[in-house]
Amino acid sequence: MRVTAKAVKRAEGLAGADIEFTDERGALIAKLEGFECAADASLAPAFRRNAVEAAA
């Protein structure tokens, strides 16, 4: 699988992207258009505290 993302800055503190997932032949599997997420340095402490617990 190949993932291709075209990233864009939407506004201050907000990032966005259009993302395509393709198989080994280049056929489109899935597409996300208009994806948005927060991109703010003030979130760094919260993400440092984030952890994934090991499976039982």
PyMOL commands that place a pseudoatom at each C-alpha (Angstrom):
pseudoatom trace, name=CA, resn=MET, resi=1, chain=A, elem=C, hetatm=0, pos=[0.000, 0.000, 0.000]
pseudoatom trace, name=CA, resn=ARG, resi=2, chain=A, elem=C, hetatm=0, pos=[1.130, 3.538, -0.708]
pseudoatom trace, name=CA, resn=VAL, resi=3, chain=A, elem=C, hetatm=0, pos=[-0.121, 6.622, 1.135]
pseudoatom trace, name=CA, resn=THR, resi=4, chain=A, elem=C, hetatm=0, pos=[0.175, 10.012, -0.555]
pseudoatom trace, name=CA, resn=ALA, resi=5, chain=A, elem=C, hetatm=0, pos=[-0.700, 13.222, 1.265]
pseudoatom trace, name=CA, resn=LYS, resi=6, chain=A, elem=C, hetatm=0, pos=[-0.889, 16.762, -0.040]
pseudoatom trace, name=CA, resn=ALA, resi=7, chain=A, elem=C, hetatm=0, pos=[-0.545, 18.916, 3.063]
pseudoatom trace, name=CA, resn=VAL, resi=8, chain=A, elem=C, hetatm=0, pos=[-1.841, 22.478, 3.263]
pseudoatom trace, name=CA, resn=LYS, resi=9, chain=A, elem=C, hetatm=0, pos=[-1.992, 25.100, 5.998]
pseudoatom trace, name=CA, resn=ARG, resi=10, chain=A, elem=C, hetatm=0, pos=[-5.647, 25.980, 6.513]
pseudoatom trace, name=CA, resn=ALA, resi=11, chain=A, elem=C, hetatm=0, pos=[-5.242, 28.754, 9.106]
pseudoatom trace, name=CA, resn=GLU, resi=12, chain=A, elem=C, hetatm=0, pos=[-3.077, 29.648, 12.082]
pseudoatom trace, name=CA, resn=GLY, resi=13, chain=A, elem=C, hetatm=0, pos=[-2.849, 26.498, 14.228]
pseudoatom trace, name=CA, resn=LEU, resi=14, chain=A, elem=C, hetatm=0, pos=[-4.818, 24.404, 11.727]
pseudoatom trace, name=CA, resn=ALA, resi=15, chain=A, elem=C, hetatm=0, pos=[-3.315, 22.038, 9.150]
pseudoatom trace, name=CA, resn=GLY, resi=16, chain=A, elem=C, hetatm=0, pos=[-5.071, 20.068, 6.475]
pseudoatom trace, name=CA, resn=ALA, resi=17, chain=A, elem=C, hetatm=0, pos=[-4.444, 17.449, 3.839]
pseudoatom trace, name=CA, resn=ASP, resi=18, chain=A, elem=C, hetatm=0, pos=[-5.942, 15.408, 1.050]
pseudoatom trace, name=CA, resn=ILE, resi=19, chain=A, elem=C, hetatm=0, pos=[-4.779, 11.785, 1.462]
pseudoatom trace, name=CA, resn=GLU, resi=20, chain=A, elem=C, hetatm=0, pos=[-4.898, 8.875, -0.989]
pseudoatom trace, name=CA, resn=PHE, resi=21, chain=A, elem=C, hetatm=0, pos=[-4.309, 5.182, -0.254]
pseudoatom trace, name=CA, resn=THR, resi=22, chain=A, elem=C, hetatm=0, pos=[-3.353, 3.087, -3.296]
pseudoatom trace, name=CA, resn=ASP, resi=23, chain=A, elem=C, hetatm=0, pos=[-2.491, -0.584, -3.749]
pseudoatom trace, name=CA, resn=GLU, resi=24, chain=A, elem=C, hetatm=0, pos=[0.681, -2.022, -5.324]
pseudoatom trace, name=CA, resn=ARG, resi=25, chain=A, elem=C, hetatm=0, pos=[-0.811, -1.536, -8.821]
pseudoatom trace, name=CA, resn=GLY, resi=26, chain=A, elem=C, hetatm=0, pos=[-1.672, 2.101, -8.127]
pseudoatom trace, name=CA, resn=ALA, resi=27, chain=A, elem=C, hetatm=0, pos=[-5.414, 1.482, -7.831]
pseudoatom trace, name=CA, resn=LEU, resi=28, chain=A, elem=C, hetatm=0, pos=[-7.158, 3.806, -5.391]
pseudoatom trace, name=CA, resn=ILE, resi=29, chain=A, elem=C, hetatm=0, pos=[-8.249, 2.041, -2.180]
pseudoatom trace, name=CA, resn=ALA, resi=30, chain=A, elem=C, hetatm=0, pos=[-9.415, 5.026, -0.133]
pseudoatom trace, name=CA, resn=LYS, resi=31, chain=A, elem=C, hetatm=0, pos=[-9.331, 8.804, -0.263]
pseudoatom trace, name=CA, resn=LEU, resi=32, chain=A, elem=C, hetatm=0, pos=[-9.650, 11.409, 2.494]
pseudoatom trace, name=CA, resn=GLU, resi=33, chain=A, elem=C, hetatm=0, pos=[-10.422, 14.914, 1.263]
pseudoatom trace, name=CA, resn=GLY, resi=34, chain=A, elem=C, hetatm=0, pos=[-10.381, 17.962, 3.499]
pseudoatom trace, name=CA, resn=PHE, resi=35, chain=A, elem=C, hetatm=0, pos=[-8.736, 16.261, 6.503]
pseudoatom trace, name=CA, resn=GLU, resi=36, chain=A, elem=C, hetatm=0, pos=[-8.033, 18.844, 9.217]
pseudoatom trace, name=CA, resn=CYS, resi=37, chain=A, elem=C, hetatm=0, pos=[-6.106, 18.731, 12.483]
pseudoatom trace, name=CA, resn=ALA, resi=38, chain=A, elem=C, hetatm=0, pos=[-4.734, 21.079, 15.109]
pseudoatom trace, name=CA, resn=ALA, resi=39, chain=A, elem=C, hetatm=0, pos=[-1.114, 22.109, 14.599]
pseudoatom trace, name=CA, resn=ASP, resi=40, chain=A, elem=C, hetatm=0, pos=[-0.272, 24.110, 17.681]
pseudoatom trace, name=CA, resn=ALA, resi=41, chain=A, elem=C, hetatm=0, pos=[2.904, 23.971, 19.758]
pseudoatom trace, name=CA, resn=SER, resi=42, chain=A, elem=C, hetatm=0, pos=[0.840, 24.444, 22.949]
pseudoatom trace, name=CA, resn=LEU, resi=43, chain=A, elem=C, hetatm=0, pos=[-0.407, 20.846, 22.499]
pseudoatom trace, name=CA, resn=ALA, resi=44, chain=A, elem=C, hetatm=0, pos=[3.103, 19.364, 22.835]
pseudoatom trace, name=CA, resn=PRO, resi=45, chain=A, elem=C, hetatm=0, pos=[2.926, 18.764, 26.618]
pseudoatom trace, name=CA, resn=ALA, resi=46, chain=A, elem=C, hetatm=0, pos=[-0.346, 16.842, 26.272]
pseudoatom trace, name=CA, resn=PHE, resi=47, chain=A, elem=C, hetatm=0, pos=[1.095, 14.609, 23.556]
pseudoatom trace, name=CA, resn=ARG, resi=48, chain=A, elem=C, hetatm=0, pos=[4.248, 13.945, 25.600]
pseudoatom trace, name=CA, resn=ARG, resi=49, chain=A, elem=C, hetatm=0, pos=[2.013, 12.541, 28.371]
pseudoatom trace, name=CA, resn=ASN, resi=50, chain=A, elem=C, hetatm=0, pos=[0.163, 10.330, 25.862]
pseudoatom trace, name=CA, resn=ALA, resi=51, chain=A, elem=C, hetatm=0, pos=[1.153, 6.659, 25.973]
pseudoatom trace, name=CA, resn=VAL, resi=52, chain=A, elem=C, hetatm=0, pos=[0.004, 3.413, 24.440]
pseudoatom trace, name=CA, resn=GLU, resi=53, chain=A, elem=C, hetatm=0, pos=[-0.453, 0.554, 26.878]
pseudoatom trace, name=CA, resn=ALA, resi=54, chain=A, elem=C, hetatm=0, pos=[0.887, -2.880, 25.959]
pseudoatom trace, name=CA, resn=ALA, resi=55, chain=A, elem=C, hetatm=0, pos=[-1.695, -5.522, 25.020]
pseudoatom trace, name=CA, resn=ALA, resi=56, chain=A, elem=C, hetatm=0, pos=[-2.467, -8.069, 27.721]
for i in range(1, 56): cmd.bond("trace and resi %d" % i, "trace and resi %d" % (i + 1))
show_as sticks, trace
zoom trace
